[in-house]
Amino acid sequence: MARGHRDPLTDLRIEPVTAENAGDLDALFASGDPRVCQCAYMRLANAEWSWSSRDANRAVHHRAIADACADGRAAGLIAYHDDVAVGWVSFDRREAYGRLTSSRLLRPIDDRPVWSIVCFVVAPAARRTGVARRLLAATLDYAREHGIRLVESYPVDVASATRSKRSAAELWRRTVPMFEQAEFTTVGVRRQHSTAPPRPIMRRALRARRSR
Ligand SMILES: CC(C)(COP(=O)(O)OP(=O)(O)OC[C@H]1O[C@@H](n2cnc3c(N)ncnc32)[C@H](O)[C@@H]1OP(=O)(O)O)[C@@H](O)C(=O)NCCC(=O)NCCS
């Protein structure tokens, strides 16, 4: 086992988020950056984003979850351990994320329909046990089962970082190696300006799961 890893959590259950279980995220989002963000940052364009209103952000997130459910899909997955939410991944149609649609840096690579995997949160006590990795695998399963053919991510290029160590909070988009290991490939790399860190865009095409 590589340094920094802990034993994988057994009995991890992963469920699509719904209007009914969305409240289970409250405890998971109670500390660190998620406390204010409430997973609304990527859903809002810069001009709409307000660090001051946790409740407004929570409402934005819950509305997105309800909208997705009304459309017959989920806007993310929750990982449970002993019936407690210990992990979260946010994904949705690319155009559902206001920050992506308004971003010059992360403007679309092409006009193919694509789903974006934008954020991970794992409870501090459950970190380094493979929860994020398992949430990504479950996201790909969910996508295949729902006829999604293309998924995209915007991970941190840890190899290019000027600092060798990144805090857990900085890795909410996860890392290039984690997506490479899940067979994503880099389809674009952009920079805010010539000396800014590279911002990779990674994709994976999926085949529909055959029904047995
Ligand atoms: C980043 C985060 C999601 C990682 O979740 P995790 O379940 O601990 O990750 P995993 O155990 O599945 O590890 C997956 C890979 O990432 C690596 N990794 C995990 N945490 C890391 C860290 N802090 N630094 C470097 N690598 C890290 C693991 O080593 C593993 O890679 P490897 O198998 O190649 O070694 C978790 O630390 C977290 O929730 N951080 C806070 C994020 C946040 O604030 N999100 C909301 C923003 S508003």
The ligand as a Gaussian input file, in Angstrom:
#p B3LYP/6-31G(d) Opt

LIG

0 1
 C       -9.565000      15.663000      -2.112000
 C      -10.426000      14.577000      -1.483000
 C      -11.783000      14.534000      -2.163000
 C       -9.725000      13.209000      -1.679000
 O      -10.616000      12.185000      -1.253000
 P      -10.061000      10.774000      -0.729000
 O      -11.246000       9.879000      -0.581000
 O       -9.191000      10.987000       0.429000
 O       -9.171000      10.283000      -1.953000
 P       -8.795000       8.761000      -2.244000
 O       -8.451000       8.062000      -0.953000
 O       -9.846000       8.122000      -3.115000
 O       -7.468000       8.952000      -3.070000
 C       -7.461000       9.041000      -4.479000
 C       -6.063000       9.469000      -4.901000
 O       -5.811000      10.819000      -4.482000
 C       -4.636000      10.856000      -3.657000
 N       -4.856000      11.843000      -2.603000
 C       -5.877000      11.901000      -1.737000
 N       -5.723000      12.971000      -0.925000
 C       -4.569000      13.581000      -1.293000
 C       -3.854000      14.724000      -0.829000
 N       -4.319000      15.468000       0.198000
 N       -2.698000      15.055000      -1.451000
 C       -2.231000      14.319000      -2.479000
 N       -2.864000      13.217000      -2.973000
 C       -4.019000      12.857000      -2.382000
 C       -4.534000       9.456000      -3.081000
 O       -3.215000       9.169000      -2.669000
 C       -4.981000       8.618000      -4.264000
 O       -3.981000       8.524000      -5.259000
 P       -3.038000       7.222000      -5.422000
 O       -3.916000       6.047000      -5.203000
 O       -2.528000       7.353000      -6.806000
 O       -2.013000       7.419000      -4.377000
 C      -10.580000      14.829000       0.045000
 O       -9.310000      15.030000       0.610000
 C      -11.447000      16.028000       0.324000
 O      -12.667000      15.902000       0.449000
 N      -10.845000      17.218000       0.423000
 C      -11.628000      18.433000       0.645000
 C      -12.223000      18.847000      -0.690000
 C      -13.159000      20.023000      -0.569000
 O      -12.967000      20.901000       0.233000
 N      -14.207000      19.968000      -1.421000
 C      -15.225000      20.998000      -1.424000
 C      -14.752000      22.285000      -1.991000
 S      -15.965000      23.523000      -1.658000

